[in-house]
Amino acid sequence: MSDTSTIANKLAALLADNQVFVGGSRIIAQGGAPAPLAAVLNEVDATVMERTLVFGIDDVNVSMIVSGRRLRGIVDVSGNLPEAANVIGKVLSRDEPEILQAAGDLMLLLCASANRVTVRSQPAQPLGASSEAGISANGLAKLWHIDLDAKPVALIERFLTANSADMSAYLYVSNGAVAKTVGDVAMLDALWSTQVAEFRKRHRAVHPKKEGPRLICLSEPLGEGTTVAVAVDGNDVGVFSYKPSQMPKLISAWGNTLG
């Protein structure tokens, strides 16, 4: 991340009036936007004075010692994860590549499918010697192959990707063009091409004041015991088929995606 963009991002964060807190912790990622590990590293990059940052990654708490925009080390991980044993209480250093990699593997594991990431700042805990500075957020991003400036994945695409195991097939349409398909989408493609546009027009006519993301479950069966639903957010549309028994789980997942 360039110095200019870093300063701009910090000023934007200071001026933002839409920060959301839960249980005293600030939400920094929700439903995959921004990418959970990028959000964690950006918080490290924004921390100058030495602090303990406690990140809530879904139901796991990770406590890190951060100073001078550098991650000095991880001092606690809840849940007795075996992957954490090799990193807790150790200062991160390029002279210890195994520990650096273990820390990266742990964070990638925790953040891979995290729906919500929060942070709260606490007084610093002692860790190592003061001369052991740790690794900068930018350095960790390069080592762990994380793009700190990556654009968030669109809401509809996140929902479809995260829940593909509960769907028979899906197609993702962005700005009128099919951007991604999974499974046998022949019938879904036919529905998209011939009926979805007209359905959206009628839906807007019936519900003119309904704005924002919407999930519409259609009662018309597709065959072979599957049903179709349409997820819409602006110019992004997802059309997917699923077994009726999966409906409660998918509706719950939709709610989680919206936050």
Disulfide bonds with the S-S distance in Angstrom:
none
